[in-house]
Amino acid sequence: MGEVNEDNTKKFYRIKVSDGTISKYNYNGYDDFIIGGNKLYAFKYNNNNNSIVELDPTTGTEITILKSVGINYLKNFVFSQNTNTIICENNTTKSLYKINITNGNTESFNYYGYDNLAISKNGQLYGFKYTTNNNQIVELHTSNGNEIKMIKSIGSKYLKSMLYLNSTNEIVGDLITDSSTCNYFKCKVSDGISNENTFGKYDYFIF
């Protein structure tokens, strides 16, 4: 599922991976999607009345508002399966923001701020820490966003589209080494051992 700008019209796209069949619908357009508890949620940007909303996964139609967040802009969404919690970054206040999809309760904690977040099915949270020439993959506390430890230092290279591969317990992503080179990157969270393979340029990954 995703959003496609088709002839200057935002479309909600569903693609069946088994045969490539596409279903598409006109819809409002949202800044980010996250799937949690077999439901589809999105961040709705609306100037001073932003919100997290639940969408119909068939058509992209808005079902209900999960939480209004006012002027705050949220990004880097992940979902913790063991706590039924959406975890993301509040870019307005530079804080870690959490919302329980069962009861709508929220928590917010000041934290460093990371360019990407990834989470395992068991709830281990990881972030990509941009520090100019000493970029790092780090493990974070899911409770408050505090840094637990560094998993891997990657120097000046930049990691985007970071995801957690549960089958091998690895962080994977698109490692940008310069303006023309992108590598498929894998790093074991247990010992930081990593490898890279040159591949094409991609805008997004999805598991």
C-alpha positions as CSV (number, residue, x, y, z in Angstrom):
1,M,0.0,0.0,0.0
2,G,1.2,3.5,-0.6
3,E,0.6,6.9,-2.2
4,V,1.1,7.7,-5.9
5,N,0.9,11.2,-7.5
6,E,-0.9,10.3,-10.7
7,D,-1.6,13.2,-13.1
8,N,-1.3,15.7,-10.2
9,T,-3.9,13.7,-8.2
10,K,-3.1,11.8,-5.1
11,K,-4.0,8.1,-5.3
12,F,-4.1,5.4,-2.7
13,Y,-2.4,2.4,-4.3
14,R,-2.7,-1.3,-3.3
15,I,-0.5,-3.8,-5.2
16,K,-0.9,-7.5,-4.8
17,V,2.7,-8.9,-4.6
18,S,1.7,-12.3,-6.0
19,D,0.6,-11.1,-9.4
20,G,1.1,-7.3,-9.5
21,T,-2.6,-6.5,-9.6
22,I,-3.1,-2.8,-8.8
23,S,-6.2,-1.2,-7.1
24,K,-6.2,2.6,-6.8
25,Y,-8.5,5.1,-5.2
26,N,-8.7,8.9,-4.9
27,Y,-7.9,10.0,-1.4
28,N,-6.8,13.0,0.7
29,G,-3.1,12.3,0.9
30,Y,-1.0,11.8,4.1
31,D,2.6,12.4,5.1
32,D,3.4,9.0,6.5
33,F,1.9,5.5,6.9
34,I,2.3,2.9,9.7
35,I,0.6,-0.5,10.1
36,G,-0.1,-1.6,13.7
37,G,-2.4,-4.2,15.2
38,N,-3.6,-5.1,11.7
39,K,-4.8,-1.5,11.2
40,L,-3.5,1.2,8.9
41,Y,-2.6,4.6,10.4
42,A,-1.3,7.8,8.8
43,F,0.0,11.2,9.8
44,K,-2.3,14.0,8.6
45,Y,-0.7,17.4,8.1
46,N,-3.2,20.2,8.5
47,N,-1.2,23.3,9.5
48,N,-2.2,23.9,13.1
49,N,-4.4,20.8,13.5
50,N,-2.2,17.8,12.7
51,S,-3.3,14.3,13.7
52,I,-2.7,10.6,13.6
53,V,-5.7,9.0,11.8
54,E,-6.9,5.5,11.1
55,L,-7.5,4.7,7.4
56,D,-9.5,2.0,5.7
57,P,-6.8,-0.3,4.3
58,T,-8.9,-1.1,1.3
59,T,-9.6,2.4,0.0
60,G,-7.5,4.8,2.1
61,T,-10.7,6.5,3.4
62,E,-10.3,8.1,6.8
63,I,-12.1,6.2,9.5
64,T,-11.3,8.1,12.7
65,I,-8.8,10.4,14.4
66,L,-6.6,8.4,16.8
67,K,-4.9,11.5,18.2
68,S,-4.8,15.3,17.5
69,V,-1.4,16.7,17.9
70,G,-1.9,20.4,17.1
71,I,1.1,22.1,15.4
72,N,3.4,19.3,16.1
73,Y,5.0,17.5,13.1
74,L,5.6,13.8,13.6
75,K,8.0,11.6,11.5
76,N,10.0,8.3,11.6
77,F,7.1,6.1,12.6
78,V,7.5,2.5,13.9
79,F,5.2,0.2,15.7
80,S,5.9,-1.8,18.8
81,Q,3.9,-5.0,18.6
82,N,4.5,-6.0,22.2
83,T,3.0,-2.8,23.6
84,N,0.6,-1.8,20.8
85,T,2.3,1.5,20.6
86,I,3.2,3.8,17.7
87,I,6.6,5.3,18.3
88,C,7.9,8.3,16.4
89,E,9.8,11.6,16.6
90,N,8.1,14.9,17.3
91,N,10.1,17.1,15.0
92,T,8.6,20.3,16.5
93,T,9.7,19.7,20.1
94,K,12.6,17.3,19.3
95,S,11.2,14.6,21.5
96,L,10.3,10.9,21.3
97,Y,6.5,10.6,21.0
98,K,4.5,7.4,21.8
99,I,0.8,6.7,21.4
100,N,-1.0,3.5,22.5
101,I,-3.5,2.5,19.8
102,T,-5.7,0.7,22.2
103,N,-6.5,3.5,24.6
104,G,-5.0,6.6,22.9
105,N,-2.7,7.4,25.9
106,T,0.4,9.3,24.9
107,E,3.9,9.9,26.3
108,S,6.6,12.3,25.3
109,F,10.3,12.4,26.2
110,N,13.1,14.7,25.3
111,Y,15.8,12.9,23.3
112,Y,18.7,13.3,21.0
113,G,16.9,13.0,17.7
114,Y,17.6,10.4,15.0
115,D,17.3,10.4,11.2
116,N,15.7,7.0,11.1
117,L,14.1,4.5,13.5
118,A,13.7,0.8,13.2
119,I,12.2,-1.8,15.6
120,S,12.2,-5.5,16.0
121,K,9.1,-7.7,16.5
122,N,10.3,-8.1,20.1
123,G,10.4,-4.4,20.7
124,Q,14.1,-3.5,20.5
125,L,14.4,0.1,19.1
126,Y,17.3,1.3,17.0
127,G,18.1,4.7,15.6
128,F,20.5,6.2,13.0
129,K,22.5,8.9,14.6
130,Y,23.9,11.6,12.3
131,T,27.0,13.3,13.7
132,T,28.7,14.6,10.6
133,N,31.8,12.3,10.4
134,N,30.9,9.8,13.0
135,N,27.5,8.5,12.1
136,Q,26.2,5.5,14.1
137,I,23.6,2.9,14.5
138,V,22.5,2.8,18.1
139,E,20.1,0.9,20.3
140,L,17.5,3.0,22.2
141,H,15.3,2.5,25.2
142,T,11.7,2.1,23.9
143,S,10.5,3.5,27.2
144,N,12.1,6.9,26.9
145,G,14.4,7.1,23.8
146,N,17.6,7.1,25.9
147,E,20.6,5.7,24.1
148,I,21.6,2.2,25.4
149,K,24.7,1.5,23.2
150,M,26.3,1.9,19.9
151,I,25.8,-1.0,17.5
152,K,28.0,0.3,14.6
153,S,30.0,3.3,13.6
154,I,29.9,4.0,9.8
155,G,31.9,7.2,9.6
156,S,30.6,9.8,7.2
157,K,28.4,7.4,5.3
158,Y,24.6,8.0,5.5
159,L,22.0,5.2,6.1
160,K,18.5,5.7,4.9
161,S,15.5,3.4,4.5
162,M,16.6,1.6,7.7
163,L,14.6,-1.5,8.7
164,Y,14.9,-4.4,11.0
165,L,15.1,-7.9,9.5
166,N,13.6,-10.2,12.1
167,S,14.6,-13.5,10.4
168,T,18.4,-12.7,10.7
169,N,18.3,-10.0,13.5
170,E,20.0,-7.5,11.3
171,I,19.6,-3.8,10.5
172,V,19.3,-3.3,6.7
173,G,19.2,-0.2,4.7
174,D,20.5,1.9,1.8
175,L,24.0,3.1,2.6
176,I,25.0,6.3,0.7
177,T,28.7,6.6,0.4
178,D,28.8,9.6,-2.0
179,S,26.4,11.3,-4.5
180,S,26.6,8.5,-7.0
181,T,27.1,5.3,-4.9
182,C,24.5,3.4,-3.0
183,N,25.1,0.1,-1.2
184,Y,22.7,-2.5,0.3
185,F,23.8,-2.6,3.9
186,K,23.3,-5.3,6.5
187,C,24.5,-5.2,10.1
188,K,24.1,-7.8,12.9
189,V,22.8,-6.1,16.0
190,S,24.5,-8.7,18.2
191,D,28.1,-7.9,17.2
192,G,28.0,-5.1,14.7
193,I,29.5,-7.2,11.9
194,S,28.3,-5.7,8.6
195,N,28.6,-6.1,4.9
196,E,27.8,-3.9,1.8
197,N,26.8,-4.7,-1.7
198,T,26.5,-2.2,-4.6
199,F,23.0,-2.0,-5.9
200,G,20.6,0.3,-7.7
201,K,19.1,3.5,-6.3
202,Y,15.8,3.0,-4.5
203,D,13.6,5.5,-2.7
204,Y,12.0,3.2,-0.1
205,F,12.2,-0.3,1.3
206,I,9.3,-2.3,2.9
207,F,9.0,-5.6,4.7
